[in-house]
Amino acid sequence: MAKYDRISTTMNQTEAIAGWLWLIFQLLGLPHLLRLANGALGNPLNGGWISFLFACINFLGVLVIFRSFLGRSVTDFGKSFLRCIRGAFLGFCVYYVSNLAMGNLMGFLFPWFSNVNDGQVASLLGLNYLPMVIAAVVLVPVAEELLYRGILFQTVYVKNRKLAWMLSTALFCLIHVLPYIGSRDVLTLVLSFLQYIPAGLCLAWAYTEADNIFAPILIHAVVNAMGVYAVR
């Protein structure tokens, strides 16, 4: 795969194809399979353990598929450590300010609004605190960044940069509201979707700025850790 501006460590064709297939599977197939398997158990697991199992399987899947890309990214991280840390730091700062502004605006316009995913995560933390912390701070950041920035953003970016920004951000926002479609009102879902836009844009920007996938992974991990701490 040819190199292109701002992202020099790219995935090979095999990784890209396998990554796209895994992205579709973990979105549409894996949740359904876990629900079926759990329903077949004599003593079904609660939602916290199901979420943890999903995070573990997704994490292991991306490690296997992207092991070569991750190895190259680790090497490049060591070679351009300061650039990676700077990109992660600046990306986090921009995210924090923009997310705070978005939250204040929504709080002013819709004082009743509560993000559906935040509420669900808080509930799952109450059921299985330690597994959910591990999932939120370690497993999810790695898996989601490799899929939504590493695969979706990177492979589209080489063809169409604007489309890469729009698609990666839109799908990243969508996955945080998709499980609640049909169980929440449309306005709440739309507002929850919009609330994730700053994160989607800032994570992609940090990736291009640092030229390394570990920059958005670090930001994602810190943001999730802050969220877990806030609802402990």
N, C-alpha and C positions, 0 to 999 in steps of 0.2 A: 504493500500500500504506500502510495507516495506521501512524502511529508508535505505539510502545509503550514502556513503562518501560525505562530503562537502555540501550536501543539505538535511537538516533534516526536514524542513516543506514542506510536499508533499501534492498533491491533492488526494482526495479519488476517487474511481472508477467512481462515478456519475459525479463529476466535470471533470474528464479526458475525459469521453465519450462526455459529453455535450460540452466541450471545443473544442475537435477535430471537432465536427459537426459545431460549430459556426465558427471555423477557416475556414473551407471549404466554409460555407455560405457567410461570409463576403468577401472572396476572389472572389467567382464566382457568387453568387446570388444577394447579396445586391446592388452592383453597377448597375447591370442590372435593378433591380426593381426600383431604384431611377431614372434611366434614363427614364424608361417607365412612372413612375408617373409624372415626370417633363414635359415630352412631352405631357401629357394629360392636363396640365394646360393651361388656356387661355393666361396667361402671365408667361412663364417659368422662373424659377430662373436662375441666372447666375452661372458660375462654382464655384465661391467662396462659395455661399450658399449651393450648392450641396455637396461640400467637407465638409463643416461644419456639414450638416445634417448626412452625412456618419460617421463623427467622433463622433457625439453625439449618434447615434444609436449603433455604435460599442462599445463605452464607456459604455452605459447603459447595453448592452448585457453582457459584461464581468463582470460588477459589479454584475449582477443578478446571473450569472453562478458561479462566483468565490468568492461569498460573504463570504463563510465559510473559504476558503483558505486565503483571504485577512484579515479576522479577526484574524486568527492564526498568519499571518505574522506581523500584527501590534503588537500583544502581544510579539512575538519573537524579533521584532525590539526594543522594550523597554527594553527587557532583555539583548540584546547584542548590545546596541546602538553604542558603540565605534567601534566594529568590522564592523558593517554595514557602518558607516561613513568612516572608513578606506578603506573598500572595494570599496566604491563609489569614494572616492578621488583618490585612486591608479588607479582604472579603468579609470577614466576620464583623468588622467595624461598620461597613456599609450595610450589611444585613441587619445589624442591631438597630441602627438609626432608622432605616427604612421600615423595619418591622414594628418598631415603636410608633412611628408616625402612622402606619396603617392601622395599628391597634387603637390608637387614640382617635383616629378619624371614624373608625367603625363604632367605637364606644360612644362617640358623640352623636352619630347619625342613627345608630341602632343600639340603644342602651340595653336592650333585652338579649342581644346576641351572645351566644357562647359557641365556640368552635366545637363541632361534633366530634372530631378526632381527638382533641385534647380531653374532652370528657370521657371518651372511651378508654384512652390510655390511663387516665387517673383511676378509672374503675378497675382496670386490669392490674395496675400496680397494687391496688388494695387486695387483690386475690392472690397474686404471686409476685411479691416485691423483688426479690433478688433475681429470679429468671428474667423478669421484665426489664430490670436495670441493665443486665448483661445484653439483652436483645437491643434495647434502645441506644446504648452507648457504644457497643462494640459491633454487634452483628449487623444491625440495620444500616448504619452509616457506610460500612464497606460494601454491602450488597447493593444498596440503592445508588451509591455514587458510581459503582462500576457499571450498573445497568443504565441509569438515566443520564449520567455525564459521560461515562466511558464508552458505552455502546451508542445510545440514542443520539446524544449531542455530537460526539466525535465523528461518527460515521456519516452523519448528515452534514456536518460542518464543512467537510471536504468538498461537498457538492454545492451547498447553498447555506451560507452563514445565517442569514435572517431566519430561514426555515428551521435551522438547528436550534436557535434560541427559542423560537415560538413552540416547536414541538416538544422539546425537552422540558420546558417550563410548564406547558399545558398538561402533559402527561404526569409530571411530578405532582402538580396540584390535584389532578384527577384521582390518583391512587389514594390520596388522603381522604377523599369523600366518596369514592366508589362503593365501599361496603355499606354505606348508609342510604343509598338511593332506594327510595320506596318506603323507608322508615322515618324519614325526616322531611319537613316541608321544603319546597323548592328554594325559597329565599335563604333559608339557613344553609342549604347546600352551596348555593352560589356564593354567599358571603364567606363560607369556610374555604371554598375554592380560591377566591380572591386573596384570602389571607396568606396563602402559600406562595403567591407570586414573588414577593421579595426574596424568599429563600431560593426559589428556583433560578431566578436571575443572578443572584449573588454567588451561588454555588458554581454556576456555569462561568461567570466572570472570573472567579478565583481560579478555576481550572485553566483558563486561557492565560491569565496573568502569571500564574506560577509555572505553567507548562508542565504540570504534574498532577496526577489524579489524587495524590495524597493531600493536596491542599483542600479540596472540597470535602474529603473524608474527615480531615481534622475539624473543619468548621462544623460539619454535620454532627460529629461526635460531641463537640462542646455545646452546641445548641441543644441537643437532646439531653445532655447531662444537666444543663440548666433547667430544662423543662421538668426532668425527673426530680431535681432538688426542690423545685417550686411546689410540687404536689406531694412531697414525701409525708 
